[in-house]
């Protein structure tokens, strides 16, 4: 009786194994056998997180640049000069300013408004002052137009 049970268990396992593997048979007819088109697997690389390689001085220069821009308007060059005056190296200052996300045209417009609150300027005088502060001629032009000149 034990032998029959063992044969039955082995038979069931064998059938289960064959069933999961599927059966393959060759067609003897002349009809083409359709095979499913191979699927192409596209692998997307996992996003890599780059470690922040900024130095402490660079990160602090970035924070200081953002602090200054919350208080008053600066040109890019003017803000770099201010950070260097504060003791940051040129490299740290440039890093901080470039990561401040400042819109330099809008900074020129804000600076022009600041100047006009303090004193009267001619159009050319205001544009010259903005350029003296480090704004490019195009940024200075944007600034004077933004205040109505």
C-alpha positions in Angstrom: 0.0 0.0 0.0 2.9 2.4 0.8 4.4 1.8 -2.6 1.1 2.8 -4.4 0.9 6.0 -2.3 4.5 6.9 -3.2 3.9 6.2 -6.9 0.8 8.4 -6.8 2.6 11.2 -5.1 5.5 11.0 -7.5 3.0 10.9 -10.4 1.1 13.9 -9.2 4.3 15.9 -8.7 5.5 14.9 -12.1 2.3 16.0 -13.7 2.4 19.2 -11.8 5.9 19.9 -13.0 5.1 19.1 -16.6 2.0 21.3 -16.4 3.9 24.3 -15.1 6.6 24.0 -17.8 4.0 23.9 -20.6 4.1 21.6 -23.4 5.9 22.1 -26.7 4.9 20.3 -29.8 6.0 20.6 -33.3 3.3 21.1 -35.9 3.3 18.6 -38.6 1.1 20.6 -40.8 2.4 23.1 -43.4 0.7 26.0 -41.8 3.0 28.5 -40.3 3.1 28.5 -36.6 2.5 31.9 -35.0 4.8 32.8 -32.3 4.3 35.8 -30.1 6.5 38.7 -31.0 9.3 39.1 -28.5 8.8 41.8 -26.0 11.4 44.4 -25.5 12.2 45.2 -21.9 13.2 48.8 -21.4 15.0 49.3 -18.2 15.1 52.7 -16.7 18.1 53.4 -14.6 17.3 54.3 -11.0 17.8 57.9 -10.3 21.1 58.6 -8.7 21.4 61.0 -5.9 24.6 63.0 -6.1 26.1 63.8 -2.8 26.3 67.5 -2.2 30.0 68.2 -2.8 29.7 71.9 -1.8 32.0 73.0 0.9 30.7 74.6 4.1 31.9 78.0 2.8 30.0 77.6 -0.5 26.8 76.5 1.3 27.1 79.5 3.7 27.8 81.9 0.8 24.6 80.6 -0.9 22.6 81.2 2.3 24.1 84.7 2.7 23.4 85.6 -0.9 19.8 84.6 -0.5 19.6 86.6 2.8 20.9 89.7 1.0 18.5 89.3 -1.9 15.6 89.2 0.5 16.7 92.6 1.9 17.8 94.6 -1.1 18.4 94.4 -4.8 21.9 93.5 -6.2 23.5 92.9 -9.5 25.3 89.6 -9.8 28.7 91.3 -9.7 27.7 93.5 -6.8 26.5 90.5 -4.8 29.7 88.6 -5.5 31.7 91.7 -4.3 29.5 92.0 -1.2 30.1 88.4 -0.3 33.9 88.8 -0.8 33.7 91.8 1.4 32.1 89.6 4.0 35.1 87.3 3.9 34.0 84.6 1.5 36.5 83.5 -1.2 35.8 84.4 -4.8 34.9 80.8 -5.5 32.6 80.6 -2.6 30.9 83.9 -3.5 30.4 82.9 -7.1 29.0 79.5 -6.0 26.6 81.2 -3.6 25.4 83.8 -6.1 25.0 81.4 -8.9 22.7 79.2 -6.7 20.7 82.1 -5.4 18.1 81.7 -8.2 18.1 85.5 -8.7 16.4 87.0 -11.7 18.9 89.7 -12.6 16.5 91.7 -14.7 14.1 91.8 -11.8 17.0 92.8 -9.5 17.8 95.7 -11.8 14.1 96.8 -11.7 14.0 96.6 -7.9 17.3 98.5 -7.6 16.0 101.2 -10.0 12.9 101.6 -7.7 15.1 101.8 -4.6 17.2 104.6 -6.2 14.1 106.5 -7.2 12.7 106.4 -3.7 15.9 108.1 -2.5 16.4 110.7 -5.2 15.5 111.8 -8.6 17.4 110.5 -11.6 17.3 111.2 -15.3 16.8 108.1 -17.5 20.5 108.1 -18.5 21.7 108.9 -15.0 19.7 105.9 -13.6 20.9 103.6 -16.3 24.5 104.7 -15.7 24.0 104.1 -12.0 22.7 100.6 -12.5 25.6 99.8 -14.8 28.0 101.2 -12.2 26.4 98.8 -9.7 27.4 95.9 -11.9 24.2 95.3 -14.0 24.8 94.6 -17.6 23.6 97.3 -20.1 20.7 95.0 -21.0 19.7 94.5 -17.3 20.0 98.3 -16.7 17.8 99.0 -19.7 15.2 96.5 -18.3 15.4 98.3 -14.9 14.8 101.8 -16.3 12.0 100.6 -18.4 10.4 98.8 -15.5 10.2 102.1 -13.5 8.6 103.9 -16.4 11.5 105.4 -18.4 
